[in-house]
């Protein structure tokens, strides 16, 4: 495997680990952010529900239509805001609970019912105030004439009439009180002394009509009040139930977020350890696959420098360094063959010269070689050992042939 391929493969493996961590981290972060948004949305829904209850309570306390419409607009604005937040989180909420949507619809219906009842109550209260004012006027009109008759029975009946009217109008409990009030009025009308007073009878008839109207208004008010109270209790129950569901969803979201955070932590820790181990392994592998062959080449170079052309280069890798070692070894073999060839050639020449021309010619040949050795001392390393010894002796002036003999042979000239 080529060195660049090894490096690319190693870095690619680490890059894939980093890519995996990045993808896993982004996906986990996205889920956590989504859960946080849902939690924030649910908390906002809970606050809006509480605010809606407060607004409805304030609306129930209104006494005029102007205040009623003002608080109704506040309640409607809250509902619109609630619907917007709920719509954003609808699908996620539905995954956790199937009753949330149903409870929201019920909450809306009950709220609308309470609001509608309050409007009727305000209208009824206005009618009641008008009728009650008329009732008081008529009661005062008939009081003095009846008391002027100085009839003990009539005085008692009229006292009962006033007592029952106030009890009915301000402390109404049931329809029986209305019947008792109207029966007391009939007793007064049926009294013989009263029948003799046409003006009093006329006011009593008017009073009876007003009393019946007031009785119907009070009964309707009581019914509306009870219905409103029941609906508000149901509304509180639904709000509590929605709050419990929101808490369960928020708790589930927190658990999921915690689980994701734990997984992210564990995964990151595992990947960091794996990346660290992979980096060390990759570094050791690359160092071993590069540095060891280079050391072997350096050792081979040193051996060849010493003249050891028989040193075998032990590099078996298939990368660029292996190719370099193979080329280097081929060069070594080429040099080794050249040295052997030259040694054989020199020995052959020496033998020929010795046979045909004698020792003098051999010395001359050695002398020419000596000149080469003087110019380049490294040539001695490629000469035969015996020849090198002779050349070394000649270079020190230890020749075995006298100059006179060489001059006699005509090979050198002597000074006269």
ABEGO torsion letter per residue (X at the ends): XBAAAAAAAAAAAAAAAAAAAAAAAAAAAAAAAAAAAAAAAAAAAAAAAAAAAAAAAAAAABABAAAAAAAAAAAAAAAAAAAAAAAAAAAAAAAABAAAAAAAAAAAAAAAAAAAAAAAAAAAAAAAAAAAAAAAAAAAAAAAAAAAAGBAAAAAAAAAAAAAAAAAAAABABAAAAAAAAAAAAAAAABAAAAABAAAAAAAAAAAAAAAAAAAAAAAAAAAAAAAAAAAAAAAAAAAAAAAAAAAAAAAAAAAAAAAAAAAAAAAAAAAAAAAAAAAAAAAAAAAAAAAAAAAAAAAAAAAAAGBAABBBBBABABAAAAAAAAAAAAAAAAAAAAAAAAAAAAAAAAAAAAAAEAAAAAAAAAAAAAAAAABAAAAAABBAAAAAAAAAAAAGABABBAAAAAAAGABBBBX
